[in-house]
């Protein structure tokens, strides 16, 4: 039993690392390398005046609400709505689903190469959005554990709204199961 828990823990860790690796290239929307490396200076200027504080950042932490007067920095249809990576199973395979805001989706293999595409119907997209909202990613545990071990089961990593959560199949919270049910299939 101890060995099986170790295997599940290793698979779950691998899923989290894979999710982090896939997101490593993602930066803030519209940010350039130069703007990401700049730090505001509190040093006085040549005239002796202290510079004004920098303007507020357009990006907000996921827990802050966005003002209605702010316009999105990118087209909602092009933004990723949710990314889910599934690892394990009998064959030990890794598959990732990326669903965009307009319902278009792409399946990726372990090397992040596309293996299929499609688009959800408006009803399917509404169901996915409702499941994601109900899941309340901000309040989910980052790693769900404690459920029964499912041999040759799957480990999942979900990325949505700036949050990443992971769970193995036996510890999946019901809210994440509803998200899985609203997704396109991982294989096709």
N, CA, C and O atoms as a DFTB+ gen file, in Angstrom:
752 C
 N C O
     1  1       0.825      -1.185       0.000
     2  2       0.000       0.000       0.000
     3  2       0.871       1.252       0.000
     4  3       0.565       2.234      -0.675
     5  1       1.966       1.204       0.770
     6  2       2.854       2.358       0.818
     7  2       3.462       2.625      -0.550
     8  3       3.606       3.784      -0.938
     9  1       3.820       1.589      -1.285
    10  2       4.401       1.743      -2.605
    11  2       3.395       2.369      -3.566
    12  3       3.764       3.223      -4.373
    13  1       2.141       1.962      -3.491
    14  2       1.137       2.518      -4.395
    15  2       0.907       3.995      -4.116
    16  3       0.679       4.768      -5.046
    17  1       0.961       4.395      -2.868
    18  2       0.805       5.820      -2.550
    19  2       2.001       6.610      -3.079
    20  3       1.853       7.747      -3.527
    21  1       3.177       6.004      -3.023
    22  2       4.366       6.647      -3.557
    23  2       4.240       6.846      -5.058
    24  3       4.597       7.901      -5.581
    25  1       3.727       5.825      -5.755
    26  2       3.536       5.931      -7.206
    27  2       2.540       7.042      -7.524
    28  3       2.761       7.833      -8.442
    29  1       1.448       7.104      -6.772
    30  2       0.442       8.146      -7.000
    31  2       1.051       9.515      -6.725
    32  3       0.815      10.460      -7.478
    33  1       1.839       9.630      -5.646
    34  2       2.464      10.907      -5.324
    35  2       3.442      11.327      -6.423
    36  3       3.505      12.503      -6.784
    37  1       4.197      10.377      -6.949
    38  2       5.137      10.686      -8.028
    39  2       4.372      11.136      -9.274
    40  3       4.761      12.108      -9.922
    41  1       3.284      10.434      -9.613
    42  2       2.488      10.828     -10.792
    43  2       1.896      12.216     -10.614
    44  3       1.903      13.028     -11.539
    45  1       1.379      12.484      -9.405
    46  2       0.781      13.786      -9.145
    47  2       1.844      14.876      -9.228
    48  3       1.599      15.946      -9.786
    49  1       3.021      14.605      -8.675
    50  2       4.118      15.566      -8.768
    51  2       4.528      15.809     -10.207
    52  3       4.804      16.944     -10.596
    53  1       4.569      14.739     -11.007
    54  2       4.918      14.878     -12.417
    55  2       3.883      15.725     -13.152
    56  3       4.235      16.532     -14.012
    57  1       2.606      15.540     -12.813
    58  2       1.552      16.318     -13.460
    59  2       1.696      17.802     -13.122
    60  3       1.529      18.660     -13.989
    61  1       2.008      18.100     -11.859
    62  2       2.178      19.492     -11.453
    63  2       3.389      20.102     -12.161
    64  3       3.324      21.234     -12.642
    65  1       4.495      19.352     -12.226
    66  2       5.685      19.860     -12.909
    67  2       5.437      20.074     -14.391
    68  3       5.890      21.069     -14.956
    69  1       4.726      19.156     -15.027
    70  2       4.422      19.312     -16.446
    71  2       3.568      20.554     -16.668
    72  3       3.815      21.324     -17.597
    73  1       2.563      20.750     -15.817
    74  2       1.725      21.945     -15.935
    75  2       2.526      23.216     -15.772
    76  3       2.326      24.185     -16.503
    77  1       3.445      23.211     -14.800
    78  2       4.288      24.392     -14.584
    79  2       5.217      24.628     -15.778
    80  3       5.445      25.770     -16.178
    81  1       5.751      23.537     -16.344
    82  2       6.638      23.676     -17.496
    83  2       5.893      24.237     -18.704
    84  3       6.435      25.060     -19.442
    85  1       4.656      23.796     -18.907
    86  2       3.873      24.292     -20.039
    87  2       3.540      25.769     -19.880
    88  3       3.394      26.490     -20.867
    89  1       3.420      26.215     -18.627
    90  2       3.081      27.606     -18.374
    91  2       4.303      28.508     -18.259
    92  3       4.158      29.729     -18.197
    93  1       5.498      27.936     -18.231
    94  2       6.712      28.713     -18.003
    95  2       6.894      29.822     -19.043
    96  3       7.425      30.884     -18.720
    97  1       6.468      29.593     -20.263
    98  2       6.637      30.596     -21.308
    99  2       5.568      31.664     -21.293
   100  3       5.670      32.642     -22.033
   101  1       4.554      31.506     -20.479
   102  2       3.449      32.462     -20.440
   103  2       3.796      33.614     -19.521
   104  3       4.207      33.393     -18.382
   105  1       3.640      34.821     -19.989
   106  2       3.866      36.007     -19.169
   107  2       2.607      36.832     -19.138
   108  3       1.592      36.432     -19.708
   109  1       2.648      37.976     -18.485
   110  2       1.468      38.834     -18.458
   111  2       1.076      39.263     -19.862
   112  3       1.935      39.435     -20.727
   113  1      -0.202      39.433     -20.084
   114  2      -0.708      39.818     -21.395
   115  2      -0.132      41.159     -21.806
   116  3      -0.193      42.133     -21.056
   117  1       0.431      41.197     -23.014
   118  2       0.921      42.447     -23.565
   119  2       2.246      42.908     -22.982
   120  3       2.703      44.002     -23.313
   121  1       2.870      42.124     -22.138
   122  2       4.122      42.555     -21.526
   123  2       5.286      42.188     -22.431
   124  3       5.321      41.099     -23.003
   125  1       6.218      43.087     -22.552
   126  2       7.427      42.795     -23.301
   127  2       8.528      42.452     -22.315
   128  3       8.386      42.676     -21.112
   129  1       9.635      41.904     -22.828
   130  2      10.745      41.566     -21.956
   131  2      11.250      42.804     -21.227
   132  3      11.597      42.730     -20.049
   133  1      11.294      43.933     -21.912
   134  2      11.795      45.155     -21.295
   135  2      10.876      45.621     -20.175
   136  3      11.349      46.041     -19.119
   137  1       9.558      45.551     -20.399
   138  2       8.644      46.031     -19.373
   139  2       8.601      45.092     -18.182
   140  3       8.284      45.522     -17.073
   141  1       8.912      43.820     -18.384
   142  2       8.896      42.863     -17.279
   143  2      10.141      43.010     -16.419
   144  3      10.105      42.669     -15.236
   145  1      11.249      43.509     -16.978
   146  2      12.483      43.594     -16.223
   147  2      12.673      44.955     -15.567
   148  3      13.566      45.108     -14.733
   149  1      11.867      45.940     -15.916
   150  2      12.005      47.259     -15.332
   151  2      11.481      47.286     -13.912
   152  3      10.440      46.699     -13.618
   153  1      12.184      47.951     -13.049
   154  2      11.724      48.153     -11.672
   155  2      11.632      49.655     -11.449
   156  3      12.498      50.402     -11.903
   157  1      10.583      50.109     -10.749
   158  2      10.492      51.544     -10.513
   159  2      11.643      51.998      -9.623
   160  3      12.083      51.277      -8.727
   161  1      12.111      53.192      -9.888
   162  2      13.227      53.740      -9.121
   163  2      12.693      54.740      -8.118
   164  3      11.909      55.627      -8.454
   165  1      13.133      54.581      -6.871
   166  2      12.754      55.539      -5.836
   167  2      13.833      56.596      -5.630
   168  3      13.709      57.447      -4.750
   169  1      14.884      56.545      -6.433
   170  2      15.984      57.493      -6.285
   171  2      15.563      58.865      -6.769
   172  3      14.785      58.977      -7.717
   173  1      16.065      59.907      -6.132
   174  2      15.734      61.258      -6.590
   175  2      16.258      61.495      -7.996
   176  3      17.251      60.895      -8.409
   177  1      15.591      62.367      -8.722
   178  2      16.017      62.713     -10.073
   179  2      17.152      63.711      -9.992
   180  3      17.536      64.146      -8.906
   181  1      17.691      64.074     -11.156
   182  2      18.807      65.027     -11.210
   183  2      18.420      66.368     -10.614
   184  3      19.290      67.091     -10.129
   185  1      17.145      66.724     -10.636
   186  2      16.702      68.008     -10.095
   187  2      16.480      67.942      -8.600
   188  3      16.183      68.955      -7.967
   189  1      16.623      66.734      -8.021
   190  2      16.445      66.607      -6.581
   191  2      15.036      66.223      -6.187
   192  3      14.783      65.945      -5.015
   193  1      14.114      66.200      -7.132
   194  2      12.742      65.823      -6.821
   195  2      12.630      64.306      -6.732
   196  3      13.347      63.578      -7.419
   197  1      11.749      63.856      -5.903
   198  2      11.461      62.430      -5.856
   199  2      10.443      62.138      -6.941
   200  3       9.423      62.820      -7.034
   201  1      10.709      61.129      -7.766
   202  2       9.777      60.856      -8.861
   203  2       8.414      60.419      -8.332
   204  3       8.284      59.883      -7.231
   205  1       7.426      60.668      -9.150
   206  2       6.070      60.248      -8.797
   207  2       5.997      58.731      -8.797
   208  3       6.736      58.079      -9.533
   209  1       5.121      58.162      -7.987
   210  2       5.001      56.709      -7.981
   211  2       4.530      56.222      -9.344
   212  3       3.826      56.939     -10.055
   213  1       4.919      55.005      -9.706
   214  2       4.510      54.487     -11.009
   215  2       3.002      54.318     -11.066
   216  3       2.357      54.144     -10.031
   217  1       2.430      54.367     -12.271
   218  2       0.988      54.172     -12.392
   219  2       0.634      52.756     -11.974
   220  3       1.475      51.860     -12.047
   221  1      -0.610      52.542     -11.534
   222  2      -1.010      51.203     -11.129
   223  2      -0.846      50.213     -12.276
   224  3      -1.074      50.542     -13.440
   225  1      -0.458      49.030     -11.931
   226  2      -0.264      47.972     -12.921
   227  2      -1.607      47.555     -13.496
   228  3      -2.589      47.462     -12.760
   229  1      -1.670      47.300     -14.808
   230  2      -2.937      46.859     -15.390
   231  2      -3.289      45.447     -14.967
   232  3      -4.454      45.055     -15.045
   233  1      -2.309      44.671     -14.519
   234  2      -2.624      43.311     -14.089
   235  2      -2.990      43.341     -12.617
   236  3      -2.439      44.123     -11.842
   237  1      -3.923      42.481     -12.242
   238  2      -4.374      42.390     -10.872
   239  2      -4.191      40.969     -10.401
   240  3      -4.134      40.036     -11.201
   241  1      -4.100      40.812      -9.090
   242  2      -4.042      39.452      -8.576
   243  2      -5.392      38.802      -8.802
   244  3      -6.402      39.502      -8.884
   245  1      -5.438      37.462      -8.906
   246  2      -6.684      36.788      -9.203
   247  2      -7.778      37.032      -8.177
   248  3      -8.955      36.866      -8.498
   249  1      -7.429      37.423      -6.943
   250  2      -8.445      37.607      -5.932
   251  2      -9.100      38.976      -6.002
   252  3     -10.123      39.195      -5.353
   253  1      -8.538      39.905      -6.773
   254  2      -9.119      41.228      -6.891
   255  2     -10.119      41.263      -8.034
   256  3      -9.901      40.645      -9.076
   257  1     -11.203      41.977      -7.842
   258  2     -12.179      42.119      -8.910
   259  2     -11.671      43.099      -9.938
   260  3     -10.891      43.993      -9.611
   261  1     -12.098      42.948     -11.169
   262  2     -11.673      43.855     -12.218
   263  2     -12.751      44.904     -12.399
   264  3     -13.937      44.581     -12.464
   265  1     -12.342      46.153     -12.481
   266  2     -13.257      47.255     -12.650
   267  2     -13.985      47.139     -13.988
   268  3     -13.411      46.691     -14.981
   269  1     -15.226      47.539     -14.002
   270  2     -16.011      47.499     -15.220
   271  2     -15.474      48.472     -16.259
   272  3     -15.683      48.277     -17.456
   273  1     -14.773      49.534     -15.807
   274  2     -14.302      50.527     -16.765
   275  2     -13.029      50.093     -17.479
   276  3     -12.662      50.690     -18.491
   277  1     -12.345      49.061     -16.971
   278  2     -11.131      48.605     -17.636
   279  2     -11.488      47.775     -18.848
   280  3     -12.406      46.956     -18.814
   281  1     -10.754      47.998     -19.914
   282  2     -10.974      47.173     -21.095
   283  2      -9.955      46.044     -21.066
   284  3      -8.832      46.246     -20.603
   285  1     -10.316      44.860     -21.548
   286  2      -9.369      43.751     -21.538
   287  2      -8.182      44.058     -22.435
   288  3      -8.312      44.745     -23.448
   289  1      -7.011      43.532     -22.042
   290  2      -5.810      43.806     -22.804
   291  2      -5.709      42.933     -24.048
   292  3      -4.986      43.267     -24.987
   293  1      -6.425      41.826     -24.056
   294  2      -6.421      40.940     -25.221
   295  2      -7.856      40.526     -25.513
   296  3      -8.748      40.659     -24.674
   297  1      -8.046      40.035     -26.690
   298  2      -9.352      39.550     -27.092
   299  2      -9.722      38.337     -26.238
   300  3      -8.946      37.386     -26.152
   301  1     -10.897      38.361     -25.607
   302  2     -11.336      37.253     -24.747
   303  2     -11.320      35.919     -25.486
   304  3     -11.016      34.886     -24.889
   305  1     -11.643      35.929     -26.777
   306  2     -11.692      34.686     -27.542
   307  2     -10.314      34.042     -27.652
   308  3     -10.210      32.818     -27.730
   309  1      -9.257      34.849     -27.658
   310  2      -7.904      34.322     -27.816
   311  2      -7.298      33.864     -26.490
   312  3      -6.318      33.118     -26.491
   313  1      -7.862      34.296     -25.360
   314  2      -7.310      33.935     -24.063
   315  2      -7.683      32.508     -23.693
   316  3      -8.750      32.012     -24.053
   317  1      -6.789      31.866     -22.973
   318  2      -7.057      30.511     -22.514
   319  2      -8.066      30.552     -21.373
   320  3      -7.855      31.232     -20.368
   321  1      -9.148      29.828     -21.536
   322  2     -10.161      29.719     -20.493
   323  2      -9.708      28.709     -19.439
   324  3      -9.760      28.986     -18.240
   325  1      -9.268      27.549     -19.888
   326  2      -8.800      26.514     -18.971
   327  2      -7.801      25.616     -19.695
   328  3      -7.912      25.378     -20.898
   329  1      -6.829      25.126     -18.937
   330  2      -5.853      24.162     -19.441
   331  2      -5.864      23.014     -18.444
   332  3      -5.694      23.225     -17.244
   333  1      -6.065      21.798     -18.944
   334  2      -6.094      20.619     -18.076
   335  2      -5.134      19.578     -18.645
   336  3      -5.211      19.219     -19.820
   337  1      -4.229      19.102     -17.792
   338  2      -3.288      18.054     -18.178
   339  2      -3.657      16.789     -17.421
   340  3      -3.862      16.810     -16.208
   341  1      -3.737      15.691     -18.154
   342  2      -4.056      14.381     -17.570
   343  2      -2.873      13.454     -17.796
   344  3      -2.421      13.284     -18.929
   345  1      -2.372      12.858     -16.729
   346  2      -1.269      11.911     -16.838
   347  2      -1.668      10.594     -16.180
   348  3      -2.537      10.546     -15.310
   349  1      -1.015       9.548     -16.615
   350  2      -1.233       8.249     -15.976
   351  2      -2.087       7.333     -16.817
   352  3      -1.978       7.291     -18.042
   353  1      -2.941       6.600     -16.129
   354  2      -3.740       5.588     -16.789
   355  2      -2.929       4.326     -16.991
   356  3      -1.754       4.273     -16.628
   357  1      -3.540       3.325     -17.561
   358  2      -2.888       2.037     -17.766
   359  2      -1.618       2.183     -18.600
   360  3      -0.612       1.532     -18.318
   361  1      -1.659       3.035     -19.624
   362  2      -0.512       3.202     -20.522
   363  2       0.435       4.306     -20.071
   364  3       1.479       4.503     -20.694
   365  1       0.103       5.029     -19.010
   366  2       0.981       6.085     -18.518
   367  2       1.156       7.239     -19.480
   368  3       2.256       7.779     -19.597
   369  1       0.104       7.628     -20.168
   370  2       0.184       8.688     -21.167
   371  2      -0.113      10.053     -20.565
   372  3      -0.707      10.159     -19.492
   373  1       0.310      11.093     -21.272
   374  2       0.043      12.474     -20.880
   375  2      -0.673      13.167     -22.021
   376  3      -0.233      13.125     -23.170
   377  1      -1.785      13.804     -21.686
   378  2      -2.567      14.579     -22.662
   379  2      -2.947      15.895     -22.013
   380  3      -3.217      15.949     -20.813
   381  1      -2.969      16.958     -22.806
   382  2      -3.375      18.276     -22.321
   383  2      -4.469      18.811     -23.227
   384  3      -4.408      18.673     -24.448
   385  1      -5.471      19.423     -22.610
   386  2      -6.536      20.118     -23.327
   387  2      -6.435      21.600     -23.007
   388  3      -6.332      21.985     -21.842
   389  1      -6.464      22.432     -24.046
   390  2      -6.476      23.875     -23.874
   391  2      -7.759      24.376     -24.514
   392  3      -7.982      24.190     -25.711
   393  1      -8.606      25.018     -23.703
   394  2      -9.868      25.565     -24.210
   395  2      -9.779      27.085     -24.137
   396  3      -9.508      27.651     -23.078
   397  1     -10.007      27.737     -25.268
   398  2      -9.965      29.203     -25.363
   399  2     -11.333      29.784     -24.993
   400  3     -12.322      29.062     -24.868
   401  1     -11.360      31.092     -24.824
   402  2     -12.579      31.787     -24.426
   403  2     -13.718      31.686     -25.413
   404  3     -14.875      31.860     -25.030
   405  1     -13.426      31.408     -26.681
   406  2     -14.489      31.273     -27.677
   407  2     -14.963      29.825     -27.829
   408  3     -15.806      29.532     -28.676
   409  1     -14.418      28.917     -27.003
   410  2     -14.819      27.508     -27.075
   411  2     -13.932      26.657     -27.962
   412  3     -14.074      25.435     -27.985
   413  1     -13.017      27.283     -28.696
   414  2     -12.111      26.472     -29.512
   415  2     -11.155      25.744     -28.575
   416  3     -10.751      26.282     -27.544
   417  1     -10.800      24.519     -28.942
   418  2      -9.926      23.730     -28.083
   419  2      -8.865      23.020     -28.901
   420  3      -9.035      22.766     -30.093
   421  1      -7.766      22.707     -28.228
   422  2      -6.656      21.989     -28.837
   423  2      -6.198      20.911     -27.875
   424  3      -6.039      21.154     -26.679
   425  1      -5.986      19.711     -28.414
   426  2      -5.367      18.625     -27.645
   427  2      -3.872      18.669     -27.907
   428  3      -3.440      18.876     -29.041
   429  1      -3.077      18.471     -26.851
   430  2      -1.628      18.452     -26.975
   431  2      -1.091      17.133     -26.441
   432  3      -1.632      16.570     -25.489
   433  1      -0.014      16.642     -27.067
   434  2       0.626      15.429     -26.564
   435  2       1.680      15.805     -25.526
   436  3       1.782      16.968     -25.137
   437  1       2.447      14.844     -25.086
   438  2       3.442      15.065     -24.039
   439  2       4.510      16.072     -24.461
   440  3       5.140      16.690     -23.603
   441  1       4.723      16.247     -25.757
   442  2       5.705      17.212     -26.266
   443  2       5.057      18.551     -26.619
   444  3       5.676      19.392     -27.271
   445  1       3.813      18.745     -26.188
   446  2       3.040      19.965     -26.451
   447  2       2.785      20.173     -27.942
   448  3       2.641      21.309     -28.395
   449  1       2.728      19.093     -28.695
   450  2       2.396      19.151     -30.120
   451  2       0.894      18.905     -30.291
   452  3       0.353      17.994     -29.664
   453  1       0.218      19.684     -31.114
   454  2      -1.223      19.489     -31.309
   455  2      -1.541      18.109     -31.881
   456  3      -0.877      17.634     -32.801
   457  1      -2.569      17.480     -31.319
   458  2      -3.033      16.187     -31.810
   459  2      -4.501      16.230     -32.214
   460  3      -5.043      15.224     -32.672
   461  1      -5.145      17.363     -32.053
   462  2      -6.542      17.508     -32.438
   463  2      -7.052      18.881     -32.054
   464  3      -6.543      19.517     -31.131
   465  1      -8.073      19.331     -32.784
   466  2      -8.691      20.630     -32.500
   467  2     -10.189      20.506     -32.684
   468  3     -10.679      19.534     -33.261
   469  1     -10.900      21.479     -32.200
   470  2     -12.345      21.515     -32.360
   471  2     -12.899      22.766     -31.716
   472  3     -12.152      23.652     -31.300
   473  1     -14.210      22.827     -31.639
   474  2     -14.863      23.963     -31.006
   475  2     -16.128      23.492     -30.313
   476  3     -16.941      22.771     -30.891
   477  1     -16.279      23.910     -29.062
   478  2     -17.478      23.566     -28.311
   479  2     -18.661      24.381     -28.830
   480  3     -18.496      25.501     -29.313
   481  1     -19.842      23.804     -28.722
   482  2     -21.056      24.543     -29.063
   483  2     -21.264      25.621     -28.000
   484  3     -20.673      25.538     -26.923
   485  1     -22.087      26.627     -28.279
   486  2     -22.351      27.655     -27.262
   487  2     -22.895      27.055     -25.958
   488  3     -22.561      27.529     -24.872
   489  1     -23.732      26.013     -26.065
   490  2     -24.271      25.372     -24.864
   491  2     -23.173      24.658     -24.079
   492  3     -23.144      24.728     -22.850
   493  1     -22.267      23.970     -24.782
   494  2     -21.158      23.284     -24.120
   495  2     -20.226      24.289     -23.445
   496  3     -19.754      24.058     -22.332
   497  1     -19.967      25.406     -24.128
   498  2     -19.110      26.432     -23.561
   499  2     -19.748      27.052     -22.319
   500  3     -19.066      27.301     -21.325
   501  1     -21.054      27.299     -22.378
   502  2     -21.755      27.831     -21.204
   503  2     -21.669      26.853     -20.034
   504  3     -21.465      27.268     -18.893
   505  1     -21.824      25.551     -20.311
   506  2     -21.734      24.541     -19.250
   507  2     -20.334      24.508     -18.647
   508  3     -20.187      24.367     -17.433
   509  1     -19.300      24.638     -19.489
   510  2     -17.927      24.660     -18.992
   511  2     -17.689      25.901     -18.142
   512  3     -17.110      25.811     -17.059
   513  1     -18.129      27.051     -18.623
   514  2     -17.953      28.289     -17.848
   515  2     -18.669      28.196     -16.494
   516  3     -18.136      28.635     -15.475
   517  1     -19.861      27.629     -16.489
   518  2     -20.612      27.480     -15.229
   519  2     -19.878      26.536     -14.275
   520  3     -19.801      26.806     -13.076
   521  1     -19.345      25.442     -14.793
   522  2     -18.610      24.489     -13.951
   523  2     -17.347      25.131     -13.391
   524  3     -17.007      24.914     -12.228
   525  1     -16.649      25.916     -14.204
   526  2     -15.443      26.595     -13.740
   527  2     -15.779      27.617     -12.651
   528  3     -15.069      27.718     -11.650
   529  1     -16.856      28.370     -12.848
   530  2     -17.256      29.360     -11.843
   531  2     -17.656      28.675     -10.533
   532  3     -17.298      29.138      -9.451
   533  1     -18.388      27.591     -10.638
   534  2     -18.843      26.869      -9.442
   535  2     -17.665      26.232      -8.708
   536  3     -17.698      26.107      -7.484
   537  1     -16.625      25.827      -9.439
   538  2     -15.459      25.189      -8.810
   539  2     -14.716      26.154      -7.886
   540  3     -14.081      25.711      -6.929
   541  1     -14.780      27.452      -8.149
   542  2     -14.150      28.462      -7.301
   543  2     -12.679      28.132      -7.036
   544  3     -12.289      27.831      -5.908
   545  1     -11.882      28.196      -8.088
   546  2     -10.472      27.804      -8.036
   547  2      -9.692      28.527      -6.932
   548  3      -8.739      27.969      -6.389
   549  1     -10.076      29.736      -6.602
   550  2      -9.357      30.490      -5.574
   551  2      -9.431      29.801      -4.214
   552  3      -8.552      29.998      -3.374
   553  1     -10.453      29.009      -3.992
   554  2     -10.636      28.375      -2.684
   555  2     -10.427      26.862      -2.698
   556  3     -10.615      26.208      -1.672
   557  1     -10.045      26.304      -3.827
   558  2      -9.743      24.870      -3.882
   559  2      -8.349      24.622      -3.304
   560  3      -7.478      25.487      -3.392
   561  1      -8.136      23.446      -2.715
   562  2      -6.767      23.122      -2.290
   563  2      -5.874      23.030      -3.517
   564  3      -6.311      22.553      -4.565
   565  1      -4.640      23.474      -3.404
   566  2      -3.719      23.429      -4.545
   567  2      -3.445      21.998      -4.980
   568  3      -3.281      21.734      -6.172
   569  1      -3.393      21.060      -4.019
   570  2      -3.232      19.635      -4.326
   571  2      -4.238      18.883      -3.468
   572  3      -4.178      18.940      -2.240
   573  1      -5.164      18.178      -4.112
   574  2      -6.157      17.381      -3.390
   575  2      -5.594      15.988      -3.152
   576  3      -5.140      15.323      -4.084
   577  1      -5.626      15.559      -1.910
   578  2      -5.127      14.234      -1.552
   579  2      -6.081      13.590      -0.560
   580  3      -7.062      14.201      -0.135
   581  1      -5.783      12.358      -0.199
   582  2      -6.538      11.697       0.856
   583  2      -7.611      10.742       0.381
   584  3      -8.172      10.001       1.187
   585  1      -7.909      10.741      -0.898
   586  2      -8.927       9.829      -1.407
   587  2      -8.352       8.439      -1.608
   588  3      -7.160       8.218      -1.393
   589  1      -9.188       7.509      -2.015
   590  2      -8.700       6.147      -2.242
   591  2      -7.742       6.098      -3.436
   592  3      -7.876       6.853      -4.399
   593  1      -6.780       5.191      -3.342
   594  2      -5.828       5.010      -4.437
   595  2      -6.531       4.255      -5.554
   596  3      -7.145       3.215      -5.318
   597  1      -6.440       4.779      -6.764
   598  2      -6.991       4.109      -7.937
   599  2      -5.800       3.679      -8.781
   600  3      -5.142       4.499      -9.421
   601  1      -5.538       2.390      -8.769
   602  2      -4.404       1.869      -9.533
   603  2      -4.633       2.129     -11.008
   604  3      -5.733       1.928     -11.522
   605  1      -3.597       2.573     -11.679
   606  2      -3.656       2.952     -13.089
   607  2      -4.666       4.070     -13.325
   608  3      -5.209       4.200     -14.422
   609  1      -4.915       4.870     -12.303
   610  2      -5.806       6.024     -12.435
   611  2      -5.056       7.206     -13.022
   612  3      -3.880       7.105     -13.372
   613  1      -5.743       8.309     -13.123
   614  2      -5.181       9.520     -13.705
   615  2      -4.869      10.553     -12.628
   616  3      -5.488      10.570     -11.563
   617  1      -3.912      11.401     -12.922
   618  2      -3.620      12.601     -12.136
   619  2      -3.901      13.780     -13.052
   620  3      -3.555      13.749     -14.233
   621  1      -4.525      14.814     -12.514
   622  2      -4.924      15.979     -13.304
   623  2      -4.319      17.249     -12.731
   624  3      -4.162      17.393     -11.519
   625  1      -3.983      18.167     -13.631
   626  2      -3.577      19.516     -13.257
   627  2      -4.470      20.476     -14.027
   628  3      -4.544      20.419     -15.255
   629  1      -5.145      21.355     -13.302
   630  2      -6.053      22.339     -13.885
   631  2      -5.438      23.721     -13.734
   632  3      -4.896      24.043     -12.676
   633  1      -5.514      24.542     -14.775
   634  2      -5.082      25.938     -14.708
   635  2      -6.244      26.779     -15.211
   636  3      -6.701      26.633     -16.345
   637  1      -6.716      27.678     -14.319
   638  2      -7.852      28.538     -14.672
   639  2      -7.806      29.794     -13.803
   640  3      -7.596      29.720     -12.592
   641  1      -8.002      30.930     -14.434
   642  2      -8.116      32.192     -13.699
   643  2      -6.898      32.538     -12.862
   644  3      -7.029      33.186     -11.824
   645  1      -5.721      32.120     -13.291
   646  2      -4.511      32.422     -12.541
   647  2      -4.209      31.431     -11.426
   648  3      -3.259      31.628     -10.667
   649  1      -4.998      30.374     -11.315
   650  2      -4.797      29.367     -10.282
   651  2      -4.485      28.019     -10.913
   652  3      -5.003      27.680     -11.977
   653  1      -3.624      27.253     -10.233
   654  2      -3.300      25.903     -10.665
   655  2      -3.617      24.962      -9.517
   656  3      -3.140      25.153      -8.398
   657  1      -4.426      23.940      -9.798
   658  2      -4.771      22.940      -8.795
   659  2      -4.518      21.558      -9.390
   660  3      -4.633      21.361     -10.600
   661  1      -4.176      20.615      -8.536
   662  2      -3.874      19.262      -8.988
   663  2      -4.600      18.262      -8.102
   664  3      -4.837      18.505      -6.919
   665  1      -4.945      17.136      -8.704
   666  2      -5.636      16.084      -7.971
   667  2      -5.456      14.767      -8.694
   668  3      -5.396      14.722      -9.923
   669  1      -5.369      13.679      -7.912
   670  2      -5.424      12.381      -8.559
   671  2      -6.896      11.975      -8.639
   672  3      -7.756      12.585      -8.005
   673  1      -7.160      10.965      -9.407
   674  2      -8.530      10.552      -9.693
   675  2      -9.311      10.211      -8.422
   676  3     -10.500      10.518      -8.332
   677  1      -8.669       9.590      -7.455
   678  2      -9.364       9.184      -6.238
   679  2      -9.627      10.304      -5.261
   680  3     -10.438      10.139      -4.350
   681  1      -8.971      11.438      -5.416
   682  2      -9.129      12.571      -4.495
   683  2      -9.817      13.767      -5.136
   684  3      -9.846      14.852      -4.555
   685  1     -10.366      13.579      -6.320
   686  2     -10.949      14.675      -7.094
   687  2     -12.160      15.285      -6.377
   688  3     -13.128      14.579      -6.095
   689  1     -12.115      16.604      -6.079
   690  2     -13.306      17.260      -5.525
   691  2     -14.444      17.222      -6.548
   692  3     -14.185      17.282      -7.750
   693  1     -15.692      17.123      -6.097
   694  2     -16.825      17.071      -7.027
   695  2     -16.869      18.249      -8.004
   696  3     -17.288      18.089      -9.151
   697  1     -16.440      19.427      -7.552
   698  2     -16.464      20.597      -8.444
   699  2     -15.528      20.408      -9.628
   700  3     -15.838      20.843     -10.737
   701  1     -14.375      19.757      -9.406
   702  2     -13.454      19.512     -10.517
   703  2     -13.961      18.386     -11.408
   704  3     -13.706      18.389     -12.612
   705  1     -14.669      17.431     -10.837
   706  2     -15.283      16.375     -11.651
   707  2     -16.280      16.996     -12.624
   708  3     -16.377      16.565     -13.773
   709  1     -17.020      18.005     -12.171
   710  2     -17.974      18.693     -13.050
   711  2     -17.236      19.418     -14.182
   712  3     -17.727      19.458     -15.310
   713  1     -16.066      19.989     -13.890
   714  2     -15.267      20.635     -14.940
   715  2     -14.818      19.586     -15.952
   716  3     -14.918      19.806     -17.159
   717  1     -14.324      18.444     -15.468
   718  2     -13.905      17.367     -16.384
   719  2     -15.059      16.929     -17.282
   720  3     -14.868      16.700     -18.476
   721  1     -16.246      16.814     -16.712
   722  2     -17.413      16.382     -17.487
   723  2     -17.783      17.382     -18.580
   724  3     -18.381      17.002     -19.587
   725  1     -17.435      18.656     -18.393
   726  2     -17.786      19.697     -19.365
   727  2     -16.702      19.891     -20.442
   728  3     -16.886      20.671     -21.376
   729  1     -15.585      19.185     -20.306
   730  2     -14.490      19.319     -21.272
   731  2     -14.685      18.411     -22.478
   732  3     -15.397      17.410     -22.397
   733  1     -14.052      18.760     -23.598
   734  2     -13.994      17.815     -24.722
   735  2     -13.159      16.611     -24.297
   736  3     -12.463      16.684     -23.284
   737  1     -13.206      15.504     -25.039
   738  2     -12.415      14.329     -24.668
   739  2     -10.914      14.572     -24.799
   740  3     -10.472      15.334     -25.659
   741  1     -10.137      13.916     -23.934
   742  2      -8.680      14.044     -23.976
   743  2      -8.060      13.321     -25.160
   744  3      -6.968      13.680     -25.601
   745  1      -8.732      12.323     -25.674
   746  2      -8.236      11.583     -26.837
   747  2      -9.354      11.488     -27.852
   748  3     -10.529      11.642     -27.518
   749  1      -8.982      11.236     -29.083
   750  2     -10.046      11.173     -30.077
   751  2      -9.673      10.387     -31.280
   752  3     -10.478      10.251     -32.202
